[in-house]
Amino acid sequence: MITGKKYRIYLYPALAGILLGLSRLPIHLGFLVFFAFIPLFNIFENNLKKKEILIISAVFGSLYNLVCLHWISLVTLPGYLGMFLLFTIYFYIVFQIFYFTKQQIPKLSSAVFIFIWISFEYLQNFGEFRFPWFNLGYSLADYLPLIQVAEIGGLTLFSLLILLVNLLLFSAHKNFKRNLIILAVIILSWAAFGIIRLKTIALTKTDFRALIVQVSIPQDKKWEATFRDSTFSLYNEYSRKTAKDKVDLIIWPESSTPVYLLNNPKYRNWMLDLAEDLNIDIFTGFPHYKYTGEKDYNEYLFYNAATLFSKDRKISAPYYKNILVPFGERMPFLSIFPFLWNLHLGQANWEYGEQLKFYRVSCYKFSPLICFEIAFPLLTKEMANNNVDFIVNITNDAWFLRSAGTYQHAVMTKFRAIETRKQIFRAANTGYSMIVSPTGEILKKTQLYEKTTIDHSLYIYEGISFFTKYFFWLPLVFVLGVVIMLIYASVQFFKSIKNGKK
């Protein structure tokens, strides 16, 4: 038993939460993720009561929330405050399952933690509260060679490797030489794979060029009617600057046209005129609504949408955002509890889109993601399996001002590019807009609140990544493993009760 446990159940999870949080900030401390779990492993060496596990969960979740996710308060303060409770619940479930299983299968305690944590990360991709921001791999965004393994096992492989390093460091005092050798093999093999892959991956440079327009409209001005014409004028001005250049596609950000564009003849025709005049297709985001005729909460259905305005005056079928930000874009459980329509916390209450869309410009095929959807690897995996040549991600991000949220959101683009080996054009209202190659290299990037354009040729990888074709299901192995271990631990627990040992 570690002395001073009463204080360490506060200190150790606080230290873990701070280290893990710092590893996700744009201050180049991503390596801290390799040490962040050591304090947690230390405290779980003790005999703990349920109340103590609850304290550990609350402290760990709260400190991570304060350090890493403080920017959410800029979007929804009530939602952010609710996250302290939600994270406490999440981590209490995670740590309680781990501690219970560890007690029954002590020899597999390390494997138990790895399986449970990876399952926790994966399950955040589903449900009304889905928010897959905890994935450990994002801490390594600065280390381009290390993140190349995303093409094999995605974020799951990162979490496995990171947790293994933490466990080997934690237990180094038991067998220093053995652990040092294993650590060296893991790190050197990991880095060597990335370095070799970056030097040998075959990319084809095409003559297709896409251009991103960033005019940085402040969030407090974006939806004001008095600024509407000036917003369109800015996009017109910066788009026309490219007319003399050879570009095939112009990309504007999420909700860049602050009107119901498809329902507004004036601005709809303005878009078609611009595309025809420039002789360039334009892809843009906008709000959209459908009238249902029903006299209840669903009289009008509102969507976060995007579509392609072609140079031959055609408008493609719109894409409706499939995955909405909990609380920020839609109140959870509206379909189950209709009275929640009357609760206003600043959310938009968009409707869910139901499918991906695919568009063609010249002879190249692409599919869009809107904002938060870049956090979901299964979406980009589906796009890659539909043989897209590139991916377009449009986002606003003005909500986040100059906070760490803009950075955390943007670096996800690098991981989705490597997982699928598809180039991604990311257009953000206030930045960071960027063009990311299939290797995860940032080819072009804007600064926050910069008014500018960036463009680049399209690079294509002819192969199919292992993640896209095979290992997208890898997290399910860990989820199934948790179920099996939990069942076995439960059987052992009830046997011990039956034998009078509990």
N, C-alpha and C positions, 0 to 999 in steps of 0.2 A: 504494500500500500504506500502510495506516495504521500509524504507528509504535507500538511497544509491543503488537503483536498478541498476543504470548504472554500478556500480562496481560488484555487486553481480551476474549479468548475466555472468560474467567471473569467479568469485570466487566459486560460488556454484556448477556449473557443473564441474569445475576443481576438487573440493574436492570430488565430487561424482565419477568422473572418476578415481581419485587416490585411493580412498577407495576400489572401485570395483576391480581395477587392483591389488592392494596389496593382496586382498583376494584370488587371484589366483596364487600367488607366493609361492615357497616352503619355506616359512618363518613362517608357522604356525599361520597366521593371518586370517584364513578363516572366523572367527566370524564377521569380519568387513562387510561382505555381509549383515548382519542384520541391518546395519546403513547406507549403501552406498547410498540409494535412498532418505534419508531424506533431503539432500540439494536440490535435484531435486524437490521434493514435495514442498519445501519451495519457490523456485523461481517461480514455476508454480501457486502459489497463487496470483501472480501479473497479471495485465493486460499487455499482451505482444504483440508486433508487430511481423510480419513475419521475419523481419530482426533480431530481438532479439532472436527469436526461432532458426534462422540459426546460430547465434553466440553460443547459448547454445549447439546446436548440434555439432558444430565444436570443441568447447572446450572440451566437455564431451568425444566425440569420439577420439580426438587427445590425451588427457591425458590417457585414457584407453589404447590406442594403444601404447603409449610410455612406460607405466608401465608394462603392461601385455604381449604385443605381440612384444616387441623389437627384439626378437630372429628371427622373420621372415626375418629381414634384412640379416641374415646369409645365408638364402636360396635364396632370390631374393630381392635385394635392390630396383630395379624399382617397383616390385610388392608391396613391403612394403610401399614405398612412395605413391603409388597409393591407398593404403588402407586408408590413411588419408582423401582423397577425397571421397572414397567409404563409409567410416563410417559416414562422415558428411552428405552424401546423405541419408544413411539408417536412421540415427537418426533424421534428419530433417523430413523425412516422418513419422516416429514413433511419434515424439513430436508434429508435426503439426496436425496429425490425433487426437492425444489425446487432444490437446488444443482446437481444433475446436469442438470435441464431448463434451468435458467438459463444454464449454460455453453454448451448447444447452441443455445438460442434467446435470446440476451442482450437483444434488442429487446423481448421479451415478458416480461421478468423480473417486472415488477410484476403483470401479469395472471396469471402462473404462480403467484405466491405467493397471490394472492386465491383462485384456483381450488382450489389444494391445501388451503388452510386451511379454506375452506367445506366442501369434501369431507370433510376430517377431522372437522369438527363434525358433519356429517350422519351419517357412518358410525358414530359413537358410539351411534347409536340402535339398533344391531343387534348380534347376537352374544351370547355367554355373558358377556362383560365389559362390556356396554353400560352407559354411565354418561355421559349427555349433560350434563355440568356445565360444559364449557369455553365454551359459546356466549357470544360477546362481548356480545350484546344485553342480557343480564341485568345488565350493569354500569350500564345506563341506567334501572334500575327507578325511581329517584327523579324522573325527568323525564317526567311524564305526557304532555305534548304530543309529545315525541319518540317515545314508544313507540306512538303511534297507527298508525304505518305497519305495525305487525304485522298489521293486517287485510289488507294487500296482499301482502306477501311473507314474513311470519313472521320467524323468527330469521335466515334467510338474508339478507334485505334489510338487517337491522341489521349483520351482519358485513361485507357489501359496503360499506355506507356508512362504517362505522368504519375499515375497512382503507384505503379511499380517502382519508379524512382523514389517517391516519397517513402514507400515501405522499406526499400533497401537502405535508405539513409537512416530511417528510424531504428532499424534493427542492426545497424552496422556494429554496435558495441558487442553484439553476440558473436559475430563472425566477420571481423573487419576485412580480412583478406578476400574471403569468398564474395562478400557483398561488393567490394571494390572492383573485383574482376567482372562480376555480372553487370555492374553499373557501366564500366568501361565498354563492355561489349554492346550494351543497349545503346548508349549515346553515340559511340563511334559508328555502329552499323546504321543507326537512324540518320546521322548526319551524312554519312557516305552515300546512302541511297539518294538523299536529296541533291547532293552536289552532282553526282553522276547523272541523275535524271535531268537536272537543269541543263547539263552540257549535251545530253544526247537526245532529248525529246525532239521529234521532227515536227515542225510547224510549217504550214504553207501560207505565205503572204499573198493575199488576194488583192485585186484592184478595187474592191468595195471599201468605201469610207463612210463612216457615220460621224455625225457631229452632235455634240451636246451643248445646249444653250442654258446658261445659268445667269439669271438676272437678279436674284437675291431680293425677293419681295418680303419685307418683314411681316411676321405673322399678324401683328395688330393692324396692318394695312391691307392684307391680302384679300379680305372679303368685303371691304368697304366699297360701296357703289361708286363713290367719288374717285376712287383710284383705278376703277376697272379699265377705262380707256387708256390710261397711262401704262397699265400693266401690259395690255395688248400692244401698245406702241413700243415698249421695250423689247418684247419678244419679236416684233416685226423688225425693229432696228438691228438687233443682234443676229437674227436669222438671215437678213438680207446681206449682211457683211460676208456671208459665205457663198453668195450666189456666184461670185467670180471663181470660186474654188470647185474642184471636182469632188463633190460629196453626193452620196446616193440617198442618205436618210438624215433627217434632222429630228432630234429627240428633245422634247420639252419635259419638265418634271411632273410629278404627281399634282393634280389639281392646279396646274399652271394656268389654265383658263378658268377664272373664278366665276363662271356662269354655267347653267345647265346647257352645255354646248349643243347637244343634239336636239334639244327642245327650243333652241333660240335661233330663228332663221337669220337674224342679223349677223351674229358672230359665227354661226355655222358656215354661212356663205363667205364671210371674211377669211376663215381658215382655208376654204376651198380655193378662193382667189389667190391667197398667198402661195399655196402649194403649186397651183398652176403657173403663177407668175415666175416663181423660182425654178420651176420644173424639177422640184425635189419633193419626195414624199415626206410627210411630217407625222410623227407619232407623239401624241400628247395625252396628258391626264386631265380629267374633269369630273365634276359631280354629275350624276344623272338620276332621273326619276321615271317611274312608270305609274300611270294612273290605273288603279284596279277597279274603281267604281264601288268598292265596299265601304260602308259607312261605319268604320271602326278604326282601330289603330293602323290598319293596313290599307287605308284608302289610297295612299301614295307609298310606293316602295322606292327607297333611295339607295343609290349605289355609289361606291368609289370606283370610277371607271376610267378606261383609256381605250384609244383606238387609233387607227391609221387613216390619215387624210392623204389620198394619193394625188399625184400631179395631174392625173386624168380625171379629176373631180369625182372620184368615187370615195365613199366612206365605208370602211370595213365594219363588220359586226363588232360591237364593243366587248372588251374584256372587263368583267366585274371582279373586283378583288375577292379572292376566295377565303382568305384568313384575315380576320379583323382583330385589332388590338383590344384586349379585354379592358372595359371601362373607358378607354380613350376613344374607341370607334363604335363600340356597341356594349350595352349593359348585358352581362351574362344572364342566361336563363330567361330571356324575354318571351320565348315561345312557350315556356312552361308556366311562368308567372306574369301574365299580361299587366298586372298592376304596376310592374316595374317601369312601364312606359311613362308613368307619372313621376318617376324619380330622375331628377336632372342633376348630373354631376359634371356637366360640360361635355358629355359624350355626344357623338353624332347619330348613333343608332342606325348605321348603314345596314343593308341586307347583305347576306353572304352570296357571293358568286358560287357557281356550282361546277365549273370546269375551266380548264386552261384554254387559251386561244393561241392560234398560230397564224402568223402573217408572213407575207412574202414581199421582198423588195428586190428588184432585178431577179436574179436566180437564187437568192439567199433567203433562208427561212429563219424566223426568230419567234420567240415567245416572251411575253412580258411578266414581270413581277411588280407589284405595287408595294413600296415601302417595306413594312414589317415582314412581308413574305420571303424576303431574302434570307431570313433566319431558318427556313424550313428546307433541309436538304432533299426531302422526298419530292418536293415540287420541281426542283431543278433536275433531279434524277429522271422524273417523268418526261421533262422537256428533252433531255439528252436522249432518252430512249425513243423519242419521236423525231430524232435526227435533225434537231435544229442546228443551224450553223453558228448562232450566237444567241445571247440572252440580253434582254433589256430590263433594267431595274430603274423604275422611276420613284422618287420619294420627295417628301417635303422637307422634313428635318428642321424647319424654321422653329418648330416647337421647342427644340432643344437648345436654342441660342448658340452659345459657344461652349457648351458643356461637354463632358466626356461622352455623352450619349451619341453625339455626331460621329465621334471616332469609333465607338463600339459598333455602331450600326454599319459604318462604312467598311470596316475590315472584314466583315462577314462575306463581302463580295469576293475577297481573295480565296476564301475557303470553298465557296460554291464554284468558282472558276476551276480550281484544281480538282475538286471531286468529279466534275463532269468533263474537264478539259475543254471547256467552252469559254470563248471570250465574252466578257460582260461589259456592257455600256451602262454606267450608272449616272442618271441625271437627277441631281438634287437641287431644290429651289435655292437654298442658301449655302450649299456645299455639304459635304465634300462630293463634288461630281468627279468621276474617275472612269478611266478605261483600263480594264484589267485583262491581261492576256491569259491564255489557257495554262500558263505556268504560275499564275498568281502574281506576276510582276505588274506593277502599276505603270502603264505606258504613258498616261497623261493624268493630271490631277489638278483640280482647282483649289483655291483657298476658301475659307469660310467668308461669306458675304461679299465675295468677289463677283463683279459683273463681267462675264467673259464667255468665250466659247472654247471648246477643245474638240479636236477630231483626230482620228487615227484610222489606219488601214485595219482590215479584219484579218486576223490570223486563225487558221483552222487546223485542228488536230484530227487526222483521218481515223485514228483508232477509237476504241471505246474503253473507257477506264474500268478497272476492276470494280470500283465502287458502284458505278452505274449499272454494270452488267451482272455482277454477282453479289458483292458484299454490302449492298444497301440494307440487307436483312440482318446483318451482324448483330445489331443491338438486341434482336429477338432471342439470340442465344443467351444473353445475360438475363433477360427478363425470365426466360424459361428456367435458367439456372437458379434464380432467386426463388421461383415457385417451388422447385424441387427441394432446395435446401431448407426452405421454410416448412414444407410438409415434413421433411425428415426431422427437423428440429422440434416440431410440434409433437411428432410421435415419440421422440426421446423425452420430451417434457412430460407427457402424460404417462409414459412408462415409469419415470422417476416418481411421479405422484402415486401411482399404483403400488410402487415398491416402498413407499413411505419415506422417500428421500427429500421430498419437498414439503 
